[in-house]
Amino acid sequence: MFFMYVSELYSYTEGPEFALNRKCFEVEFRAHVADKKWTELDAAQHRAHAMRLLDSLEVIAREKRLKVARAILYMAQGTFAECSSEAEVQHWMRYNIFLLLDVGTFSALVELLNMEIDNSAACSSAVRKPAISLADSTDLRVLLNIMYLMVETIQKDDPADKPEWKIIRETFRAELGSPLFNNEPISVMLFSMVTKFCSGHAPHFPMKKVLLLLWKSILFTLGGFEQLQSIKVHKREELGLPPLPEDSIRVIRSMRAASPPASASDLIEQQQKRARREHKVALIKQDNLDAFNEKDPYKADDSREDEDDNDDNDNSIEAETFPLERDEVMPPPIPHPPSERVSFPKGLPWAPKVREKDIENFLESSRSKFIGYTLGSTSGAECFVTDFMVCLSQCQIALLKILLAAAPTSKAKTDSINILADVLPEEMPTTVLQSMKLGVDVNRHKEIIVKAISAILLLLLKHFKLNHIYQFEYMAQHLVFANCIPLILKFFNQNIMSYITAKNSISVLDFPYCVVHELPELTAESLEAGDNNQFCWRNLFSCINLLRILNKLTKWKHSRTMMLVVFKSAPILKRALKVKQAMMQLYVLKLLKVQTKYLGRQWRKSNMKTMSAIYQKVRHRLNDDWAYGNDLDARPWDFQAEECALRANIERFNSRRYEKSHTNPDFLPVDNCLQSVLGQRVDLPEDFQMNYDLWLEREVFSKPISWEELLQ
């Protein structure tokens, strides 16, 4: 699984550079160590050569510096020429990367990256070029490759690691999230590369590698979904809140996918099958019929219901595991003792939930209806965020621009940003085979960009929400104002099954297979056939992330729910239900549930199978009348006021928490230092001065003071 993440770092057009990296390393290595292999040296010799390479990075000559960087990259790639298997490559990658980190390579790489970002000559040269290719980003690509391999390798915790490696790992995690690099965390520096690329000032930046490194840096420093869950549990304990009734990921893993809504042709075939079935049922004994009729229609059963007979031959991924994105989408279940299991009603997987607002509304309406009166309410981290808040708006717009350019539904425009700069070769293909290979590479390149951006946005939304709700609302509102909702709907307005089953990969060209094994001859037929995987897990991961983002943006926001209705999202989302994977279906059904009451009675009547799936799979709440159009909170004239009120609250929070010069005296910090307070000159009013003796007598002399208690 580790190499599945690593292979996405390289485009297939970068293949010849593996041999170039090896050559650069061997030239440096042979100059100091003769007649020995890297794998034959001891730890002291390894460290000495790593420090020599690090010292050579400080040379002024750019060509010499690039060769040394390639030699370091070859080390980070596991000195693959001396390995006979992928397991050996992985072993030496981990060993070499911890060695490089220990001698201070990462800090040196960040300095070089900063220098390349500020290289105005390279930027102006790229802007003037009519066509940018792989050669324009060579220096940046080599640096980003090393940094990504270091972050991706070190963030994976291995129980077999040495004790000193564990210390190095935790120190690196702390440094990565601290403003040690150019007075800002590495994530903020990478975000600045994204905004500079989208502004048109640096079109040669290899954006796929930047986004992948940005994603892994955020994942390593802030934590993934498992860490988010543990942080949530810990914070609830600190605040004295009751424990969570269930882990959402664990519940979803136990769910089975529902059959997709039937098309018109499916309905005709289903009616014919039902007619034949009714003829057979007439011959069944009456006692068997009685037993059939007593069956619970919502009981969770492993066998398929009769209405799903027409889907027996459908593509299904519900029984598959996630070999690529399992860590982020559906982590393996955590073993718990039987006593900790939560019992649910049959057929409904979720424990019911209730909001404080729901309770208040219910009590208020009950009192006014039955009693005749109303009462008031009777219900009983941060460095990265601070630095990121300054450029949040520009960063999110830049990410959405790249996402739009990488979406398969977007059409090429002359004014759109070029995200293919780090995949197109200097010389365009001349044969059919070369064209097919480049076409696969370009599509794969776009898919990886979509995957990285969707993961970055979802991680930030979840971490912001856990840190402070107004940080989450600030980011969410910026995404909404930047048209994120119609952009995601535009992404899903395609043949989603074709996107999920796309085979834009050439497995024999993936690292490290291509450097360990002898490559077979590629033909047009083998490229067209693709790999043996039935589904593209990368694209499934991206779709689930985008659906989760859409859910987070619209949850409990009626104005944004109405955007789903206005943009006619129901048929788009309904088509996405054809992907028979439980997690993806759940988030589609959630989005359909929130807008069902606005779609009209006829839509609900015509989509009873979808309504049934919503009832069986989505959590229900107090007074949950999602299937009816009688919501009192959904008044259309309140939608604009809702967003304005939210924005006012967000601005008040930001001014109080992040602005250094406060204009509101209520937000100024209070001086609690006794010496500074007593040293201030205070002008007393005249009437107080005239009655000072009376004040002393009344407030000081006449009141007993227990000096012993004060001293204690």
BELMO-V803409 format. One record per backbone hydrogen bond with DSSP energy under -0.5 kcal/mol. CO is the residue of the C=O (numbers start at 0). NH is the residue of the N-H. E is the energy in kcal/mol with one decimal. If there is no record, write none. Layout:
co=(CO & CO)
nh=(NH & NH)
e=(E & E)
This chain:
co=(0 & 1 & 1 & 2 & 3 & 5 & 5 & 6 & 10 & 11 & 13 & 14 & 15 & 16 & 17 & 18 & 19 & 20 & 21 & 22 & 23 & 24 & 25 & 26 & 27 & 28 & 28 & 36 & 37 & 41 & 42 & 43 & 44 & 45 & 46 & 47 & 48 & 49 & 50 & 51 & 52 & 53 & 54 & 55 & 60 & 61 & 62 & 63 & 64 & 65 & 66 & 67 & 68 & 69 & 70 & 71 & 72 & 73 & 74 & 78 & 79 & 84 & 85 & 86 & 87 & 88 & 89 & 90 & 91 & 92 & 93 & 94 & 95 & 96 & 97 & 98 & 99 & 100 & 103 & 104 & 105 & 106 & 107 & 108 & 109 & 110 & 111 & 112 & 113 & 115 & 117 & 118 & 119 & 120 & 121 & 122 & 123 & 124 & 132 & 133 & 134 & 136 & 137 & 138 & 139 & 140 & 141 & 142 & 143 & 144 & 145 & 146 & 147 & 148 & 149 & 150 & 151 & 152 & 154 & 157 & 161 & 162 & 163 & 164 & 165 & 166 & 167 & 168 & 169 & 170 & 171 & 172 & 174 & 174 & 175 & 177 & 177 & 179 & 180 & 183 & 184 & 185 & 186 & 187 & 188 & 189 & 190 & 191 & 192 & 193 & 194 & 195 & 195 & 196 & 201 & 204 & 205 & 206 & 207 & 208 & 209 & 210 & 211 & 212 & 213 & 214 & 215 & 216 & 217 & 217 & 218 & 223 & 224 & 225 & 226 & 227 & 228 & 229 & 230 & 231 & 232 & 233 & 234 & 235 & 236 & 245 & 246 & 247 & 248 & 249 & 250 & 251 & 262 & 263 & 264 & 265 & 266 & 267 & 268 & 269 & 270 & 271 & 272 & 273 & 274 & 275 & 276 & 277 & 279 & 280 & 284 & 285 & 286 & 287 & 288 & 289 & 291 & 295 & 298 & 304 & 305 & 307 & 308 & 310 & 316 & 320 & 321 & 324 & 324 & 325 & 336 & 337 & 344 & 346 & 352 & 354 & 355 & 356 & 357 & 358 & 359 & 360 & 361 & 362 & 363 & 364 & 365 & 365 & 366 & 366 & 366 & 381 & 382 & 383 & 384 & 385 & 386 & 387 & 388 & 390 & 391 & 392 & 393 & 394 & 395 & 396 & 397 & 398 & 399 & 400 & 401 & 402 & 406 & 412 & 416 & 419 & 419 & 423 & 425 & 430 & 431 & 432 & 433 & 434 & 435 & 436 & 437 & 438 & 439 & 440 & 441 & 442 & 443 & 444 & 445 & 446 & 447 & 448 & 449 & 450 & 451 & 452 & 453 & 454 & 455 & 456 & 457 & 458 & 459 & 460 & 461 & 462 & 463 & 463 & 467 & 467 & 468 & 469 & 470 & 471 & 472 & 473 & 474 & 475 & 476 & 477 & 478 & 479 & 482 & 483 & 484 & 485 & 486 & 487 & 488 & 491 & 493 & 494 & 495 & 496 & 498 & 499 & 502 & 504 & 505 & 506 & 509 & 511 & 511 & 512 & 522 & 523 & 524 & 525 & 534 & 535 & 536 & 537 & 538 & 539 & 540 & 541 & 542 & 543 & 544 & 545 & 546 & 547 & 548 & 549 & 550 & 553 & 555 & 556 & 557 & 558 & 559 & 560 & 561 & 562 & 563 & 564 & 567 & 568 & 569 & 570 & 571 & 572 & 573 & 574 & 575 & 577 & 578 & 579 & 580 & 581 & 582 & 583 & 584 & 585 & 586 & 587 & 588 & 589 & 590 & 591 & 591 & 592 & 594 & 594 & 595 & 599 & 600 & 601 & 602 & 604 & 606 & 607 & 608 & 609 & 610 & 611 & 612 & 613 & 615 & 619 & 620 & 622 & 624 & 627 & 629 & 630 & 632 & 633 & 634 & 635 & 637 & 638 & 639 & 640 & 641 & 642 & 643 & 644 & 645 & 646 & 647 & 648 & 649 & 650 & 651 & 652 & 653 & 653 & 659 & 662 & 663 & 664 & 669 & 672 & 673 & 674 & 676 & 679 & 680 & 681 & 684 & 685 & 686 & 688 & 690 & 691 & 692 & 693 & 694 & 695 & 695 & 696 & 699 & 704 & 705 & 706 & 707)
nh=(4 & 4 & 5 & 6 & 7 & 8 & 9 & 9 & 13 & 14 & 16 & 17 & 19 & 20 & 21 & 22 & 23 & 24 & 25 & 26 & 27 & 28 & 29 & 30 & 31 & 31 & 32 & 39 & 40 & 45 & 46 & 47 & 48 & 49 & 50 & 51 & 52 & 53 & 54 & 55 & 56 & 56 & 57 & 58 & 64 & 65 & 66 & 67 & 68 & 69 & 70 & 71 & 72 & 73 & 74 & 75 & 76 & 78 & 77 & 81 & 82 & 88 & 89 & 90 & 91 & 92 & 93 & 94 & 95 & 96 & 97 & 98 & 99 & 100 & 101 & 102 & 104 & 103 & 107 & 108 & 109 & 110 & 111 & 112 & 113 & 114 & 115 & 116 & 117 & 118 & 119 & 122 & 123 & 124 & 125 & 126 & 127 & 128 & 135 & 136 & 137 & 140 & 141 & 142 & 143 & 144 & 145 & 146 & 147 & 148 & 149 & 150 & 151 & 152 & 153 & 154 & 155 & 155 & 156 & 160 & 165 & 166 & 167 & 168 & 169 & 170 & 171 & 172 & 173 & 174 & 175 & 176 & 177 & 179 & 185 & 179 & 180 & 181 & 183 & 180 & 188 & 189 & 190 & 191 & 192 & 193 & 194 & 195 & 196 & 197 & 198 & 200 & 201 & 199 & 204 & 206 & 209 & 210 & 211 & 212 & 213 & 214 & 215 & 216 & 217 & 218 & 219 & 220 & 221 & 222 & 222 & 227 & 228 & 229 & 230 & 231 & 232 & 233 & 234 & 235 & 236 & 237 & 238 & 240 & 239 & 247 & 250 & 251 & 252 & 253 & 253 & 254 & 266 & 267 & 268 & 269 & 270 & 271 & 272 & 273 & 274 & 275 & 276 & 277 & 278 & 279 & 280 & 281 & 282 & 283 & 288 & 289 & 290 & 291 & 292 & 293 & 294 & 298 & 300 & 307 & 308 & 310 & 311 & 313 & 319 & 322 & 325 & 327 & 328 & 329 & 339 & 340 & 347 & 348 & 621 & 358 & 359 & 360 & 361 & 362 & 363 & 364 & 365 & 366 & 367 & 368 & 369 & 370 & 370 & 371 & 372 & 385 & 386 & 387 & 388 & 389 & 389 & 390 & 391 & 394 & 395 & 396 & 397 & 398 & 399 & 400 & 401 & 402 & 403 & 404 & 405 & 406 & 409 & 415 & 418 & 422 & 423 & 133 & 427 & 434 & 435 & 436 & 437 & 438 & 439 & 440 & 441 & 442 & 443 & 444 & 445 & 446 & 447 & 448 & 449 & 450 & 451 & 452 & 453 & 454 & 455 & 456 & 457 & 458 & 459 & 460 & 461 & 462 & 463 & 464 & 465 & 466 & 467 & 471 & 470 & 471 & 472 & 473 & 474 & 475 & 476 & 477 & 478 & 479 & 480 & 481 & 483 & 482 & 486 & 487 & 488 & 489 & 490 & 491 & 492 & 493 & 495 & 498 & 499 & 500 & 501 & 535 & 504 & 506 & 508 & 509 & 513 & 514 & 515 & 516 & 526 & 527 & 528 & 529 & 536 & 539 & 540 & 541 & 542 & 543 & 544 & 545 & 546 & 547 & 548 & 549 & 550 & 551 & 552 & 553 & 554 & 556 & 557 & 560 & 561 & 562 & 563 & 564 & 565 & 566 & 568 & 567 & 571 & 572 & 573 & 574 & 575 & 576 & 576 & 577 & 578 & 579 & 580 & 316 & 584 & 585 & 586 & 587 & 588 & 589 & 590 & 591 & 592 & 593 & 594 & 594 & 595 & 595 & 597 & 598 & 598 & 603 & 604 & 605 & 606 & 607 & 610 & 611 & 612 & 613 & 614 & 615 & 616 & 617 & 348 & 352 & 623 & 624 & 627 & 629 & 631 & 633 & 634 & 635 & 637 & 638 & 641 & 642 & 643 & 644 & 645 & 646 & 647 & 648 & 649 & 650 & 651 & 652 & 653 & 654 & 655 & 656 & 657 & 658 & 661 & 664 & 666 & 667 & 671 & 676 & 677 & 678 & 679 & 681 & 682 & 683 & 688 & 689 & 690 & 691 & 694 & 695 & 696 & 697 & 698 & 699 & 700 & 701 & 702 & 706 & 709 & 710 & 711)
e=(-1.1 & -0.6 & -1.7 & -2.7 & -0.7 & -1.6 & -0.5 & -0.9 & -1.5 & -1.4 & -1.8 & -1.7 & -1.1 & -2.4 & -1.8 & -2.1 & -2.2 & -2.0 & -2.5 & -2.0 & -1.7 & -3.0 & -2.8 & -1.1 & -0.5 & -1.3 & -3.2 & -1.2 & -1.1 & -2.2 & -2.4 & -2.2 & -2.1 & -2.2 & -2.1 & -1.7 & -2.2 & -2.0 & -2.2 & -1.9 & -0.9 & -0.6 & -1.4 & -1.3 & -2.1 & -2.3 & -1.9 & -2.0 & -2.2 & -2.3 & -1.9 & -2.1 & -2.3 & -2.3 & -1.6 & -2.4 & -1.7 & -2.1 & -1.9 & -1.7 & -1.8 & -1.7 & -2.3 & -2.1 & -2.5 & -2.2 & -2.1 & -2.2 & -2.6 & -2.5 & -2.0 & -1.8 & -2.8 & -2.4 & -2.1 & -1.6 & -2.3 & -1.2 & -1.2 & -2.3 & -2.2 & -1.9 & -2.1 & -2.6 & -2.5 & -1.9 & -2.1 & -2.4 & -2.0 & -0.9 & -1.4 & -1.8 & -2.7 & -2.0 & -2.1 & -2.2 & -1.6 & -0.9 & -1.1 & -1.2 & -1.1 & -2.9 & -2.2 & -1.8 & -2.8 & -2.4 & -1.9 & -2.3 & -2.6 & -2.4 & -2.2 & -2.4 & -3.2 & -2.0 & -2.4 & -2.1 & -0.6 & -0.7 & -0.7 & -2.2 & -1.6 & -1.6 & -2.2 & -2.5 & -2.0 & -2.3 & -2.4 & -2.1 & -2.0 & -2.3 & -2.5 & -1.3 & -1.0 & -0.5 & -1.1 & -2.4 & -0.6 & -0.8 & -1.2 & -0.8 & -1.6 & -2.1 & -2.2 & -1.8 & -1.2 & -1.7 & -2.3 & -2.1 & -2.1 & -2.2 & -1.6 & -1.3 & -1.0 & -1.2 & -1.5 & -1.6 & -1.9 & -2.7 & -2.3 & -2.3 & -2.4 & -2.6 & -2.4 & -2.1 & -2.3 & -2.5 & -2.2 & -2.6 & -2.4 & -0.9 & -0.7 & -2.3 & -2.0 & -2.0 & -2.6 & -2.4 & -2.2 & -2.3 & -2.6 & -2.0 & -1.7 & -2.1 & -2.0 & -2.7 & -1.0 & -0.6 & -2.1 & -2.5 & -1.9 & -1.0 & -0.7 & -1.3 & -2.2 & -1.9 & -2.1 & -2.5 & -2.3 & -1.9 & -2.2 & -2.7 & -2.1 & -1.9 & -2.6 & -2.5 & -1.4 & -1.4 & -2.8 & -1.4 & -1.5 & -1.7 & -1.5 & -2.2 & -1.9 & -2.0 & -2.5 & -1.4 & -1.3 & -1.5 & -0.8 & -1.5 & -1.7 & -2.1 & -1.4 & -1.6 & -0.9 & -0.9 & -0.7 & -0.7 & -2.9 & -0.6 & -2.0 & -1.4 & -1.3 & -0.6 & -0.9 & -1.7 & -2.3 & -2.6 & -2.4 & -2.7 & -2.6 & -2.5 & -2.2 & -2.5 & -2.2 & -1.7 & -2.7 & -0.6 & -1.9 & -3.0 & -0.7 & -2.4 & -2.0 & -2.6 & -2.3 & -0.5 & -0.5 & -0.8 & -0.6 & -2.5 & -2.5 & -2.1 & -2.1 & -2.5 & -2.3 & -2.1 & -2.1 & -2.4 & -2.4 & -2.1 & -1.9 & -1.1 & -1.2 & -0.8 & -0.8 & -1.6 & -1.8 & -2.3 & -0.5 & -2.0 & -2.4 & -2.4 & -2.4 & -2.3 & -2.2 & -2.1 & -2.7 & -2.1 & -2.5 & -2.4 & -2.1 & -2.1 & -2.2 & -1.7 & -2.4 & -2.3 & -2.4 & -2.5 & -2.4 & -1.9 & -2.3 & -2.5 & -2.0 & -2.4 & -2.4 & -2.3 & -2.3 & -2.5 & -2.7 & -2.1 & -1.7 & -2.0 & -2.9 & -0.5 & -0.8 & -1.6 & -2.5 & -2.0 & -2.0 & -2.9 & -2.6 & -1.7 & -2.1 & -2.3 & -2.7 & -1.4 & -2.2 & -1.7 & -1.3 & -2.3 & -2.1 & -2.2 & -1.9 & -1.9 & -0.8 & -2.1 & -1.6 & -1.7 & -2.4 & -1.9 & -0.8 & -3.3 & -1.3 & -0.5 & -1.9 & -1.2 & -2.1 & -1.3 & -1.5 & -2.3 & -2.0 & -2.0 & -2.0 & -1.4 & -0.9 & -1.9 & -2.5 & -1.9 & -2.4 & -2.3 & -2.2 & -2.5 & -2.2 & -2.2 & -2.3 & -2.3 & -2.1 & -2.2 & -2.1 & -1.5 & -1.7 & -2.0 & -0.6 & -2.1 & -2.2 & -0.8 & -1.3 & -1.4 & -3.0 & -2.5 & -2.5 & -1.6 & -0.6 & -3.1 & -2.6 & -1.7 & -1.1 & -0.7 & -0.9 & -1.6 & -1.5 & -0.9 & -2.1 & -1.6 & -2.5 & -2.2 & -1.6 & -1.7 & -2.8 & -2.0 & -1.5 & -1.9 & -2.4 & -1.7 & -0.6 & -0.5 & -0.7 & -0.9 & -1.2 & -0.6 & -1.3 & -1.8 & -2.4 & -2.0 & -0.9 & -0.5 & -2.3 & -2.4 & -1.9 & -2.2 & -2.2 & -2.1 & -2.0 & -2.2 & -0.7 & -1.4 & -1.4 & -1.3 & -1.9 & -0.8 & -0.5 & -0.7 & -1.4 & -0.6 & -1.9 & -1.0 & -2.2 & -1.6 & -2.2 & -2.7 & -2.0 & -2.4 & -2.2 & -2.0 & -2.3 & -2.6 & -2.1 & -2.2 & -2.8 & -2.5 & -1.9 & -2.2 & -3.0 & -1.0 & -0.8 & -0.6 & -1.5 & -1.1 & -0.8 & -2.0 & -2.4 & -1.5 & -1.0 & -0.5 & -0.5 & -0.7 & -1.7 & -2.2 & -1.4 & -1.0 & -2.1 & -2.4 & -2.1 & -2.5 & -2.9 & -2.0 & -2.3 & -1.9 & -0.7 & -1.3 & -1.6 & -2.2 & -1.7)
